[in-house]
């Protein structure tokens, strides 16, 4: 549709034309008596100045089924002429302007704009907004770009029993009576901020309240809310505790007052992201309200999310990027600083191990795709940024910030942050502003660093190369650096090299050397003459962003003793190196799985343990020679069952192995065990067979053809909740029949009525790698449907379908060729081309890894 995709040039021209002061937005959310509830009335009054070039007019963004009034400076404009479905066009504006727009906007079920959800348990209604990247225009007329900040004053008419939240407070009494038994919430005006962090959350929410008391007389009211049917599972005290620790840490570190008047954390249904940093009104995926037993890895991840969004209140909300080119700095900073807070202010003191194992693995994977881009990405339009919430923007950027802190010094980095906040509070910035503050405090010229790390793509490989003398000491030692041919940059790295020796059955670090490496080869003079080690670990302590390789002796040592490394971080780095080698077709998949099975029993970190379980399964399904796959899976399933039975009853490890075993169970005996557990037989002492684990096991039985529709219906009777309905839909789609696949396909591709979360569940059930013969018939329909899906669906929904239904399970040259043919014939939009190119690359990588594994066999 015209105007849907705002470009950077359009945004810059508009920012030069107008200066926006304030918005007054009235939203009528009283339910339709007829029960339709498809639209809501939105009235916007925006005050703005016209600057140079105002004689050419301007436009506001708005997506709405209908507009009934447009009044500019007292003059009525014809909506049929001035509204095209995406923009309110104003041919002429004055030096001072008041614009009033009245529209009927649409409730969404895609997780964009104003999302509306009906709880099947108690029929409660739950609304929430999601405006990033640029969906505020689905709720009110606005200049929907980050550098046109303004104040926002919201007035909301809604049913009286509802809880209603926004960015600002509401004065007492709260609320006031409205029409037909409804109430009116009149919120205070906010400080100046960007449209994408405006928020409204309203409905039958269960609310728990507390406060944060900080330095001096600082008191920040806090609220946590979720759906009423989840209230019994809401551990608000734990959430408040993590939040208070974050406030303590950030207020001291930033030396900048908390910018807003309150802090609400609202767990909302059918959310597309983990969370969103709406100013003082954070929305969070309700899956973080754990209705079943989860491992501590889930609590650690939730805590990182909580701290990440809290950090954004300063970095992102108080000081905001000018345009989406600097999205990386917004997200990378929040990622880095939240992990720092976790490691120093919470019980998750090994957070940097999790970072190395999770975030950096994500970054390395993303950075090697054909769509790799510099950390500072070139964002031409909104479509570009929609697909750029990726491992480079978050994890690579955070990794590079971590090494920048090591280079300039922590004290200088902290001082720069404080300067940056005080200098640019309530404003918009670019990367240059951040680097300027760092250069001031550190005295370093960061232009070369920025060019090398922020403006180039791909990842380097660091490899130890050495020779020993006759006494077993290093005769010479170099670190070799390489780069892909298409991205030849050899960067400067600050690294540590650790020498580990077997001591009393443990691999213990005996020596450590820290140095700078640059170019293709760097001699390490400090190691000449030192006794050789059982394990040589380049990038010990994870100081830089680079893949590392292991020499043959070290690799052999790990094969026997990886579980004997005493510290969690070097152990995680070794696991990551082995996984990188597997993905790069340097280590056969079967050897990687052997390594996992030998060492995972000694792995004490549940985050790392669960990561290894997932990677081993991926290696067998995607990277193993198809002729070996069933042998490898059978071996892994048997080992998973052994670990399950040996695990401490009720432990995190037991739960992790139960889920892993259920993912790969294949023999009749193994499937019978799952069925018996579902029937209530206590065959694994201490294992809590709660709702989510039950669904996980049933899903496996269904996908293997052992259970079917009647068992799904029975389980849904036990758990007839929103989550249960999604599980049931996914299980129905997982049935190994053509009819089941056709029904699932039609519900997602042939119809646009499904909510986003239900759609994702069905896609997840539909795609079963072991059902390749059945799925084969959907390859051609996929490529036929993609152009229409991309054109007609919203961005989130289109991405989910394009990524989810891509035939990544079909690891063959034919899949690559069919993708190439589509790209050649259709010349898709850059964002769609990127998604398909990334998926195609996954198939190519799997083909190379399978060839490596085949050679090992």
Secondary structure, 3 states (H helix, E strand, C coil): CCCCCCEHHHHHHHHHHEEEEEEEEEEECCCCCCCCCCEEEEEEEEEEEECCCHHHCEEEECCCCEEEEEEECCEEECHHHHECCCEEEECCCCCEEEEEEEEEEECECCCCEEEEEECCCCCCEEEEEECCCCCHHHCCCECCCCCCCEEEEEEEEEECCCEEEECCCECCCCCEECHHHEEEEEECCCCCECHHHCCEEEECEEEEEEEEECCCCCEEEEEEEEEHHHHHHCCHHHHHHHHHHHHHHHHHHHCCCCCCCEEEEEEECCCCCCEECCCCEEEEEHHHCCCCCCCHHHHHHHHHHHHHHHHHCCECCCEEECCHHHHHHHHHHHHHHHHHHHHHHCCCCCHHHHHHHHHHHHHHHHHCCCCCCCCCCCCCEHHHHHCCCCCHHHHHHHHHHHHHHHHHCHHHHHHHHHHHHHHHCCCEECHHHHHHHHHHHHCCCCHHHHHHHCCCCCCCEEEEEEEECCCCEEEEEEEEEECCCCCCCCCCEEEEEEEEEEECCEEEEEEEEEEEECCCEEECHHHCCCECCCEEEECHHHCCCCEEECCHHHHHHHHHHHHHECCHHHHHHHHHHHHHHHHCCCCCHHHHHHHHHHHHHHCCCHHHHHHHHHHHHHHHHHHCCHHHHHHHHHHHHHHHHHHHHHCCCCCHHHHHHHHHHHHHCCCHHHHHHHHHHHCCCCCCCCCCCCHHHHHHHHHHHHHCCCCCHHHHHHHHHHCCCHHHHHHHHHHHHHCCCHHHHHHHHHHHHCCCCCCHHHHHHHHHHHCCHHHHHHHHHHHHHHHHHHHHHHHHCCHHHHHHHHHHHCCCCCCCHHHHHHHHHHHHHHCCCHHHHHHHHHHHHHHHHHHHHHHHHHHHC
